[in-house]
Amino acid sequence: MVTAAAITAVIPLAQGTAHADPVPSDCHSGIYYQKYKTWASCNSGSGYVRAVAKCPTGTTYGPWVVVSSGISGQSVATCSGNRNATGHSYQIKKY
């Protein structure tokens, strides 16, 4: 029984370490030359990133894009009516 208890205690630790990937990092955002679009991407970590556009009519979010082993697509947020973005940022989350 001591052996079974020891094994049970190890299993939660092993499961917790399976998701120890670092969150996305070295992330950047900006405004495209078309002033109504913003972009966001990350160079490191694992998870998701999305662009955030501050628009005259409110805040708009781009789609979540996968960041994995330093490879990232680019998320794009677009202000409605092609109105110029007044600011940009990004959000990140784990897998």
Number of C-alpha atoms within 10 A of each C-alpha: 6 7 8 8 9 10 11 11 11 10 10 10 10 10 10 9 9 8 11 10 14 13 17 26 17 10 17 15 22 19 22 13 8 12 16 21 26 31 22 28 28 28 17 18 20 25 22 23 29 25 29 28 29 21 21 13 11 11 16 19 19 21 14 19 20 23 26 19 14 13 13 22 17 19 23 24 25 26 23 15 8 12 15 19 26 16 17 21 18 22 17 22 14 16 14
